[in-house]
Amino acid sequence: MVIAVYEAEKSLQLDNANSFQHDNPVATESTSFSESPSSGQTYPDFPGFDSSSAKVWIYPTNYPIRGYQMKISEAALFQNTLVCLPTGLGKTFIASVVMYNFYRWYPAGKIVFMAPTKPLVAQQIEACYKVMGIPQAHMAELTGSTAAKQRQEVWKTKRVFFLTPQVMVNDLSRETCPAKQIKCVVIDEAHKALGNHAYCQVIKQLSSQTLQFRILALSATPGGDAKSVQSVISNLLISHIELRSDESPDIQAHSHQRSVDKVVVPLGEALTAHQARYLQHASYWVSYLEMD
């Protein structure tokens, strides 16, 4: 898997005043190294990796800084991470941070965000643009209704892609998607990655061609039991888990108590008539069974 290397420098002045630098030692793995001409620091020689950008990872300050989001974002940059956060606590924000940093570190690389439905896909495009300001000209939404030849051109000219996993599977199978250029894959609703789900097929096809990509999986509910959770972890090549619940100390300040109001809606004339007809048929079969 990709180990994106960085060295945060306190003295570095970023052009963007709304950026945040975080100090961290250089992370390394057994691999070939090349010398960085700017600082003399060595970095892994991954194809397309920009060692000058790797000196820092950027975190936005145009939103309130939440400690748990920063910590999870940092972890997700350097490990294949399953992020389990209650709804409304910023999973998309974390994904945007990770995507933007890989967008910087790999200037020719491709970033993929997968969501299970088209409405979710469209929603994530806007969110990622607002959080990190990835140029909209570099982003694309791919759907099954887009002609295959047109999708091939989009894969060549764009860098950040939002799509459903089924579209991704199709484009990988047709070799429309340049698998070896994929550097970061974000998977929304990751608990669906069970059995032969399209999410699982995407990771299998990608990993058969390259292992130099980061995986970030997002879910509010990773699974109903330990077996399901382990299947998700295995299917998505997860090596690290960031788990928070409503009771976690670092999110309690940002988690609001829920107020549930029960509203009983009357069926209305049409539905009441259908209900009566259904009960009439059901009572016939129930009486038939009772006779036996």
N, C-alpha and C positions, 0 to 999 in steps of 0.2 A: 504494500500500500504506500501511497505517497506520504512521505514525511516532509512537510513543508517547513523549511528552516528559516528562522528569523532571529535577529538580534536587535532588540529595542535600544535605541540610543537617546538618552535624555536630552542631549544637546541638539538633536535634529529638529529643525523648525519646519513643520509641514505648511505647505501653501494654503491648505484648507483650514481655516480657523475652527471649523466644526469637527475636527478630527481629534482622536485621543490616542496617545501612544502608551503602550504598556510594556514595562521592562520584563524581560524573560531571558534566561540563558539559551544558548544555541542548542537545538535538539538535533541529534545525529543518529544515523543508523549505519550498519555495515554496508558500505557502498563506495563507489568511486567519488572522489572529491575534486573540485576545481577551485582555484584561488580567485577570490573576488578582487578585481583590480582597484576598487575604491578604498577598501579598508584592510586588505591583506587577510581578511577572514576567509575561511574555506567553507564551501557549501556543497551539498550533494549535487552531482551532475545529472539531474533529471532532464529529459528532453523538454525544451520550451520553458524551463524554470528561469525566472529573472532574479538573479542573486541580488541586484541592487534594490529591487522592491522588497526583497525578503528581510531587509534590515528591520522592518517594523511590521506589525499588524495593526490595522486601523479599527478603532471602535468609535461609533458616533456619539457626540455629545449634544446633538440637536434634539435629543429626547432625554428625559430624566434617567440618570445612570442607576441601574439596579444591580446590586452586587452579584446576585445569582445569575443574571443574564450574561454579565461579563465573564464570570467564571466558566459557565457552560460554553460560551462562544469560544473561549480560549482552548478548552479541552477538545472541542469539536474540530478545531483547526488541525490538530495533530494526531487524532485517533478517530477511527470509525465509531461514531457515537450514536446511541439511542437516547433521545431526549424525551423524558416522560414528565410532562407538565400539565397541571389542570388547565382546562379551557380558559382563555382570556389572559394568560400570564406571559405571552410573548414568544411562542415557539417560532412564529414567522419572523419576528424581529431577529432572533438568534440565527435563523437560516439566512436572512439577508446579510448579516455581518460575515458569516462564513463564506457565502457566495461572493461577496464583494472582494474579500481578501484573496481568494483563489483567482478571481477575475484580474486582480493586480499582479499576482505572483506568476501567472501564466498568460502573458499577453496574447498568445495565439491559441490558448486553450478554450474548451467549450464547457459551459456550466449548465447543468440540467436540474430543473425542479419538476418533480412528478406529483400529481394529485389525481385521485381516483375519478373525479368528475369534471366536466367542462366548466361549470360555474366556479368550482374551487380553483381551477387553473387560472381563470380570468381574474379572480380575486387576488391571487398571489402576485400577479404581475404588478398591479397597482401598489400593493404593500411594499414590495421590494424596491420599487422606484422611489417611493416616499421616504423610506428609511435610509437607504444608502446612496441614492441618486445614480444608480447605474444608468448610463445613457439609454434612452428608449430606442434609439436607432440601433443599438446593439442587442436588443431583446426581441424575441419572437414567440408567438403562441402558435403551436402546431396542433391541428385537429385532423381527424380522419377524413373530414370533408375537403381538406386541401389536397390537390392533385399530387401524386407521387413525384412527378418531375419538378413541380414547384417546391415541394418540401426539400428535394435534393439541393436546389439552388439556395434555399433558406439556410440549410445546414452549412453551406459553403461561406455565406456572407455574414451570418449573425454569430453571436458568441454566447448568449444566455437564452436558454430555451425553457418554455413552460408548456407542459403537455401531459396527456394521460399516459399511463404505462403501456397501454395497448398500442398506441401510436409509436411509442419508443421501441417496442418489440418488433413491430412491423418494419420500421426503418432500419433496425439492426439486422433483421433477417434479409432485407433487400440490399444491405450494405450502403444504404443511403446515408445513414448516420456514421460519421468518421469516429469509430469507437476509440481509437488510440489517441484522439484529441480530447476526449472527455476527461476532465480533471476533478470535477466535483459533482456528486449526485445527491440531491436532496429528495427525500421520500416522505410525503405527507400521508397521514393516516397509516403509519407503518404497520400497525397491528394486522392489516390485511395481508401481509406477506407470509401467507401460509400455503402449503401444498404447491399447486401449479399456478398460483396467481401470477398475473403479468409482472408484478414487482419482482418476484423470484426469477422469472424468465429473463428480465432485463439484467439483473446482477449476474446470472449465469453466463449470458451471452457476452457481457462486457468483460468479465473476469477471464473468459476463454481467450480474449485477445490482448488484454493488458491488465496489470494490477496497479498501475500508477494513477489511481483516482481515489478521492476521499468520498466516504459515504456518511451522510447525516440523515438519520431517521427520526421522524417526529410522531408522537402519539400522546394523546391524553390518557388512553387506556391500553397499555401494551399487550394485554391478554387476560383471558378469564382464569387461567391456571398456569402453573409453572411450566408445563409441557408446551403450551402455546407460546409463552414468552421465549422459551429456549429455541423453539422453531424459528421465531422471528429473528432472534439473535444469529442463529446459524445461517438462515437463508440470506440475511443482509450483511454477513461478514462483520458483525459488530464486535468490537474489542473493548468498548467502554460504555458504561451506562450512567446517565445523569438523571436521577429520579427525585422528584419533589411531589409532596402531597400538600393538601390544604393546611396540614399541621406542621409543615417544615418551617423551622425558625426563620430562615432567610427569605421566605416569601409571605409570611404572615402579615407584614406591613403592607403588602400589595394585594392581599387576598381579602375580599369583602364578604361578610356574612350574607348568605342567601336568604331571601324572604320568599316563601312559596305561598301563593294564593290559589286556592282551589276554586275553579269556575265550572259550574255544571251547565252545559249548553243543552237546551231542549232539542229533541230530534226534529220536530216539525212534522207537518202532516204527511209529506211524502215518505220520509224515513220511518215514521210510525207505521204507515201502511205496509212497508217492506218488512218491518220487524214482526208485525202480526202474521204476515204470510209465512215468514221463515219459521216462527214458533209453531204455526199450524202444521207445517210439513215435518218439523222436528218431532212434535208430539206424536205424530202418526208412527214414525219409526221407533220411537221410544216405547210406545205401547206394544208394537210388534215384537220388540226384543223382550219385553216383560212377559209376554205370552209364552215365549220359549222357556 
